[in-house]
């Protein structure tokens, strides 16, 4: 498939193929313009997991880690880490994990039931050297407005409990729902 980006032609390629010079140029240009990874991947005609896009994420993480390389225990003790994750509560998507001898392929002792659409739960949590905050069980996709509510009703009370009136650094990842919020209070967002 061939598409247009400005006056440049590009071909949509698979995940594992190398990026062309044109695609790299498109990615660099759009990245400098502050476009989202999803937009960049669409315009460059590659997957979001293309090597150059993954490289950019790794570079950001490495830069962050180098800044924190010499931090003391006292500095780390001021950090409140948070993240959300999806947990599967049934065993439908774990793939086959059966040890069996030849000829036992359909033996009842080697079969395990599975679920086509396994139940799962999304949970947000926070932790620091001072302890952990309560878990927030999410019923919807995490959007900026949902994340804003999580921060107001779970993170800030946790921070008050864990840090009292002391300043702290709130550490989160940079997914779009996390970076589109407007939260004004006595916290430092570390990115």
C-alpha positions as CSV (number, residue, x, y, z in Angstrom):
1,X,0.0,0.0,0.0
2,X,1.4,3.4,-0.9
3,X,0.3,6.6,0.8
4,X,1.1,10.3,0.7
5,X,2.7,12.4,3.3
6,X,3.3,15.9,2.0
7,X,5.2,15.2,-1.2
8,X,6.8,12.0,0.0
9,X,5.7,8.5,-0.9
10,X,6.1,5.7,1.6
11,X,5.2,2.1,1.8
12,X,3.6,0.5,4.8
13,X,5.8,-2.3,6.0
14,X,5.6,-5.0,8.7
15,X,6.8,-4.7,12.3
16,X,10.1,-6.4,11.8
17,X,11.2,-4.8,8.6
18,X,13.8,-2.0,8.7
19,X,12.6,1.5,8.3
20,X,13.4,3.4,5.1
21,X,15.3,6.7,5.1
22,X,12.0,8.5,4.3
23,X,10.2,6.9,7.2
24,X,13.1,7.8,9.6
25,X,12.9,11.4,8.3
26,X,9.1,11.5,8.8
27,X,9.5,10.1,12.3
28,X,12.2,12.6,13.2
29,X,10.3,15.5,11.9
30,X,7.0,14.7,13.5
31,X,8.7,13.8,16.8
32,X,10.4,17.3,16.8
33,X,6.9,18.8,16.2
34,X,5.7,17.0,19.4
35,X,3.2,14.7,17.6
36,X,2.0,11.6,19.4
37,X,3.6,8.2,18.8
38,X,0.3,6.9,17.3
39,X,0.1,9.8,14.8
40,X,3.8,9.4,13.9
41,X,3.4,5.6,13.3
42,X,0.4,6.2,11.1
43,X,2.0,8.9,9.0
44,X,5.3,7.0,8.7
45,X,3.4,3.8,7.7
46,X,5.0,1.6,10.4
47,X,3.9,0.0,13.6
48,X,4.3,1.8,16.9
49,X,6.8,-0.8,17.9
50,X,9.1,0.1,15.0
51,X,12.7,0.1,16.1
52,X,13.2,3.9,15.9
53,X,10.1,4.6,17.9
54,X,11.1,2.0,20.6
55,X,14.6,3.6,20.5
56,X,13.2,7.0,21.4
57,X,11.4,5.5,24.4
58,X,14.6,3.8,25.5
59,X,16.5,7.0,25.1
60,X,14.0,8.9,27.3
61,X,14.2,6.2,30.0
62,X,18.0,6.2,29.8
63,X,18.2,10.0,30.2
64,X,15.8,9.8,33.2
65,X,18.0,7.1,34.8
66,X,21.2,9.0,34.2
67,X,19.7,12.0,36.0
68,X,18.8,9.8,39.0
69,X,22.0,7.8,39.0
70,X,23.6,9.6,42.0
71,X,20.4,10.1,44.0
72,X,20.7,9.4,47.7
73,X,18.4,7.2,49.8
74,X,16.9,10.5,51.2
75,X,16.1,11.7,47.7
76,X,14.5,8.4,46.7
77,X,12.5,8.3,49.9
78,X,10.6,11.4,48.7
79,X,9.3,9.6,45.6
80,X,5.7,8.3,45.3
81,X,5.6,5.8,42.4
82,X,2.3,4.9,40.7
83,X,1.0,2.8,37.8
84,X,-1.9,0.8,36.7
85,X,-2.0,-2.7,35.3
86,X,-4.5,-5.1,33.9
87,X,-4.8,-8.5,35.7
88,X,-6.4,-11.5,34.2
89,X,-8.6,-13.2,36.8
90,X,-9.3,-16.3,34.7
91,X,-6.9,-18.5,32.8
92,X,-8.0,-18.0,29.3
93,X,-5.2,-16.1,27.7
94,X,-2.1,-17.8,29.2
95,X,-1.6,-20.1,26.3
96,X,-0.9,-23.9,26.5
97,X,1.2,-25.0,29.4
98,X,0.9,-28.8,29.5
99,X,3.6,-31.4,29.9
100,X,2.5,-34.7,28.5
101,X,3.8,-37.9,27.1
102,X,3.3,-39.0,23.5
103,X,-0.3,-40.3,22.9
104,X,-1.7,-38.2,25.8
105,X,-2.8,-35.3,23.7
106,X,-6.5,-35.7,24.6
107,X,-6.2,-37.3,28.0
108,X,-8.4,-35.5,30.6
109,X,-5.4,-35.2,32.9
110,X,-3.6,-33.1,30.2
111,X,-6.5,-30.8,29.3
112,X,-7.3,-27.4,30.8
113,X,-10.4,-25.4,30.2
114,X,-10.0,-21.9,28.8
115,X,-12.1,-18.8,28.3
116,X,-12.4,-17.0,25.0
117,X,-12.7,-13.6,26.6
118,X,-11.2,-13.9,30.0
119,X,-12.3,-11.6,32.8
120,X,-9.8,-9.1,33.9
121,X,-9.5,-6.1,36.2
122,X,-7.6,-2.9,35.9
123,X,-6.0,-1.7,39.1
124,X,-4.1,1.5,40.0
125,X,-1.8,1.7,42.9
126,X,1.0,3.8,44.5
127,X,3.9,3.0,46.7
128,X,6.9,4.8,48.3
129,X,9.5,4.0,50.9
130,X,7.0,5.2,53.5
131,X,4.4,2.6,52.5
132,X,1.6,1.9,50.0
133,X,-1.6,3.7,49.2
134,X,-5.0,2.0,48.6
135,X,-5.7,0.2,45.4
136,X,-8.1,1.7,42.9
137,X,-10.1,-0.8,40.9
138,X,-11.0,0.8,37.6
139,X,-14.2,0.0,35.6
140,X,-13.3,2.0,32.5
141,X,-10.4,2.7,30.2
142,X,-7.9,5.2,31.7
143,X,-8.5,8.6,30.1
144,X,-7.2,11.9,31.2
145,X,-10.5,12.7,33.1
146,X,-10.5,9.2,34.8
147,X,-6.8,9.6,35.7
148,X,-7.5,13.1,37.1
149,X,-10.1,11.5,39.4
150,X,-7.7,8.7,40.5
151,X,-5.1,11.4,41.4
152,X,-7.6,13.5,43.3
153,X,-9.3,10.6,45.2
154,X,-6.5,8.1,45.6
155,X,-3.0,9.6,45.0
156,X,-3.4,12.9,46.9
157,X,-4.9,11.2,50.0
158,X,-2.2,8.6,49.9
159,X,0.5,11.3,49.6
160,X,-1.0,13.1,52.6
161,X,-1.0,9.9,54.6
162,X,2.5,8.9,53.6
163,X,4.3,12.2,53.4
164,X,2.2,14.4,55.8
165,X,3.2,18.0,54.9
166,X,6.5,17.2,53.4
167,X,7.2,17.7,49.7
168,X,7.3,14.7,47.5
169,X,7.9,13.7,43.9
170,X,5.1,11.9,42.0
171,X,6.6,9.4,39.6
172,X,4.4,8.2,36.7
173,X,5.0,7.0,33.2
174,X,4.3,9.2,30.2
175,X,1.2,7.6,28.6
176,X,-1.1,10.2,27.1
177,X,-3.8,9.9,29.8
178,X,-1.2,10.7,32.4
179,X,0.3,13.7,30.7
180,X,-3.0,15.4,29.7
181,X,-4.0,16.2,33.2
182,X,-4.1,19.5,35.0
183,X,-3.3,19.0,38.7
184,X,-2.2,21.9,40.8
185,X,-1.0,21.2,44.3
186,X,2.2,20.8,46.3
187,X,3.6,18.0,44.2
188,X,6.4,17.7,41.7
189,X,5.7,15.6,38.6
190,X,8.8,13.7,37.6
191,X,9.0,12.7,33.9
